[in-house]
Amino acid sequence: MFLLKTWRATAFGLYGYLNFTKSSFLEHSKKFKVEDMQIQIQGKNCIVTGANSGIGYATAEGLASRGATVYMVCRNKERGEAALSEIQSATGNKNVYLEVCDLSSVREINSLGSRFSEKGVPVHVLVNNAGLIEHNRITTSEGYELNFAVNVLGTYTMTESLMPLLEKAAPYSRVITVSSGGMYSAPLTNDLQFSGSKFDGVEQYARNKRVQVALTEKWAERYGHKGIGFYSMHPGWAETPGVAKSLPSFSESFAGKLRTREEGADTVIWLALQPKEKLVPGAFYFDRAEAPKHLLSAATRGSHSAIDSILECLHSMSGISS
């Protein structure tokens, strides 16, 4: 097991160094089509979680600049209001709103889903961006390990609670989940709350991100016929407040080599704008192209068979009725 984990980590580190930095983005961007990002989406309702900073902020700003009505879902009211004001000022779009919600809380997410349901507005784009790396084991008031609560259970509950409104916006509607290349170093596991061994926040984050990719596959399989698109993506190694706080040594080591938040958000916005016939249902995207979900197939590919039992657990925890 130790050798296998070391093998996966080494492969991921090398692959990441060669592909995930700022210089790699600049190289990959030579193939980008300018017209892909010139699409306007007035009248489209977009929800972005974790939108007050980093990639979430850049995503919200990018969608607002293209005419979308944007709902920024943030935990902190003050920081959310400040980000909202900045985006409205920068884009000239006044149809940007703040929704305060603690995305580690199933109760609060379901309450948010109910508020949107009462509004009855179709949801054209849901961006599951909010995420964290907490190095210490912290249990939420609802009894869940904090990383899992935000990255996995929060993502699941947010998406499932908004499914009727996503259906209402079909066939345009899509769900874009911001995963991480870190998932390459971890297989899918049923040990969702990391109770089987000594807690490791970075490894838990990688596991969480692997679940997000497998969830996206399953959602595409279950709901694709309803006209909803599901995609996961990797933003590359970007310089954000979250990275600086959670991985200070990494951030310092790669100073000057990390992507900007706008470069990290580029593929999220691209996925939100493209005609769905250009996209692959359930796919994992990186720098505007479909990317492999496994670097070492033998070590991770077979693990995705565990997603059905994981879905059962998440459905029970979410409190969402069938």
N, C-alpha and C positions, 0 to 999 in steps of 0.2 A: 504493500500500500504506500509506504514512504517513497519508494522508487518511482511508482506510478505518479504520485502527486508531484514529485520533483521533475519528472519528465514533462508533465503537462505544464507546469509553471515555467520551465525553461523554454519550451516551444512557444508559449504565449508571450514571454518576455522578448524573445527574438523577433517573432512576428510583429509584435506591437512596435518595437523600435523601428522596424523597417516600414511600417504602414500607418501608424496612428499619430505621428507627430505633425507639426505645422508644415515642415518641408514636404511631407508626403501629401498633405492636403493641396499645397500649391502645385505639386506635380500632377495629382489626380485631376485638379480643376482645369487643366489644359484640355480635357475631354468634355467639360461641361458645356451645355448649350445655353446661351444667354436667354433665349426666348422661353426656356422652361420656367424661369423665375419672373417673367414679365406678365404672367397671368394674374388678372384681378378677380377677387372673389367677394364682391359686394353682395350682401344679402345672405352670406353663409355665416352660421353661428359656430364658433370655435371655443372649446374649453381647454385651457392649458393648466395643468397642476404644477405647483412649485414655480410659479411665474414671477416671483419678485426679484430673482437674481439668476445669474448664470445662463445656462442654455434655455431654461424656461422663460426668462425675461426676453432673451433674443428671439425666441419663437413667438412669443406674444407680440412683440414689437414688429416682427416680420409679417405676421398675419394681419395685424392692424394696418400696417403700411399698404397692404394690398386690398383694403376696404372691408375686411371681415369685421363682424361683431365678435368681440373677444371677451370671454369671461375668464379672469385670472383667479385661480383657486390658490389661496395662500393661507398659511397657518397664522402668521403674525399680521395683525390688522395695520399697525403703523407702517411696517415695511411694505406691505401690500399697497397701501394708499400712496406712499411715496413713489413706488414703481409705476402705479397707475397714472399718476400725474405726469411722470416723465414720459411715458409712452404716448399719452394723449397729446402732450406738447410736441414731441418729436415727429409724430405721424399726422397730426391734425385731425385724427379720428376720435370723435367723442363717444363712439359706440364701444367703449372699453369699460368693463365693469369688474368690481372686486367681489369675490365670494370668499368669506373667511371660513376655513375648515381645517381641523387637525386631521391630517391624512393618516395618522396612526390609530385613529378611532373609528371603528365600524359604525358606532352610533352616529357620529357626526357626518360620516360619508353618506349614510342612508338618509339622514336629515337633509343633506344637500341635494341628494337625488330627488327627494320629495319636493323640495322647493322648485327644482327645475321642472318636475312633472306638473306642478301647479301652474307654472308659467305656460306650459304646453308648447314651448318653442322646439322645433326640430333641431337636433344636434348633428351638424354636418361633419365636424372634426372634433375628436377627443384626443388630446395629447397627454398620455400618461408619462409625465416627466419627473414628478416629485420622487426623490430617493435620498438615501443617506447611507453612510458607513459609520456605525457606532461600534467602537472597539471593545467597550465593556458590555457585559450582559445586563440589559435593562429590560424590565418587564412593564408593559403598559398597564393602565388601570383596568383594562379588560382581560389581562392575563396573558398577553402575547409578547414574545421577544420583539424588541423595537424595530430592528432592521426588517425582519419578516413582516411586521405589522404594516410598515410603510411601503416597502418595495414589492411585496407579493399580495398580502391580504388587502391592502389599500387599493392597489391596482385592480385586483379582481373585483372588489366590491364597487368601486367607482364605475367600472365598465359594465358590469351586470345591472347595476341600478339604473343606468342610462340607456339600456338596450331598447326600451320602447321608443325613446326619443331619437335614437340612432336609426331605428326602423322607419320612423316618421320622415327622416331626411333621405332615405334611400331613393334612388341608387347612388347618390353622391357620397353618402356617409362613409366614414372610415375612422378606425382607431389606430393611432400610432403610439407605440410604446417605446420609450427611450431606454434601451438596455445598455449593455457594456461589453467590450471585448473581454472583460474579466471573466465572462461566462465560459470562455474557451478553456479555462483552467479547472472547470468543475462539471461533473456529471449531474444529472437530475437525481435527487434523493428524496425519500419520504420523511427524512429527519428535518422537517421544515423549520423547527425552532432550535436546531443545533443542540440537542440534548444528549447526543450520543458520545460526545467527546469534549475535551477542554475547549471552551469557547474561543473562536477566532473571528473577529469582526470582518476582516478582509475576505476570509474564506466564505463567511456567511453571505456577504455581499455578492460574491461570485456565484454562489448557489442560487441566491435570489434572482439574479439576472438570467441564469439558465432557466429558471422556472418561467420567467417572463417570455422567453423565446418559445418555449414549449407551449405555454398558454396561448400565444398568438397563433401557432399552428392549429391548436384545437379549436379556438374561436373561429378561425377561417373555415374549418371543417364543419362546425356546428351551425354557423350563422351566415355563411357566405351566400347561401341561396336566398337570403332575405335582402340582399343588395348592400350589405355592409362589408367594407374591406378591412382587413386586419394585417398590420405590418409592424415588425419590430425593427429597430435600427441601432447602430452604434455611432456615437458622435466623434470617436477618436479621443485622443488625450487632450482635453481642453483645460485652459486656465480659468477656473471658476472659484468662487468663495468656498464651495463645498469641498473641492479637491485640496485647496490650501489648508482648510481646517482639518480634514480627515486624513490626508496623506501629506503632511508637511515635508517629510524627507524626499518623497517622490517629486513634489512640487519644486523644491529647491534644486534637486538634481537635474531637473529638466527645464530650469529657468531659461526663457528665451526660445525654447523648442516646442512649447505647448501651443495648441490652437487657441484662437480667440473664441469667446462664447458665440460669436456670429458664425464662425467656421464650424463650430460644434453643432449649431442649430441648422446649418444649411440643408442637410438631408431631411430633417424633420419638415421644414417648410416645403422642400421639393416634393415630398410624399403627400403633403396636404394639397398641393396645386395640380399634380399630374392627373390626366384622365385615367380612370382605373384600369382601362384596357391595356395601359402601358405597364401596369404593376402586376407582380406575382402574388396571389393570395397566400397569406401566412409566411411570406418570405422575410428574411433578415437582410437589411440594407446597410450599406456603408459607402459614403461618398458617392451618392446617387446611383449606385449599382447594387444588384443582388450580391450578397456575400455568403461564403460558406458558414454553416452553423456549427461546424465541428472542424477543428484542426487535426485532431487525432481521433478518427472515426471510431476505432475500436474501443477507445477509452470513454467516449461520451454518447455516441449515436444511439446505442441500444438502450440507454437510460431513459429516453423519452417515452418508453412504454409505461413508465410510472405515472404519466400525467393523468390518467383516468382516476386513479386512487387519490391523487393530489387534488383534483377537481372536486371530488366528493368531500374532502376535508374542508376546502375553501368554501364550498357552498354552505356547509353546515355552520362554519364560523361566521359567514357574512350576514346571516339572518335574513337573506333574501328568499322570499317564497318562490316555489317552483312555478 
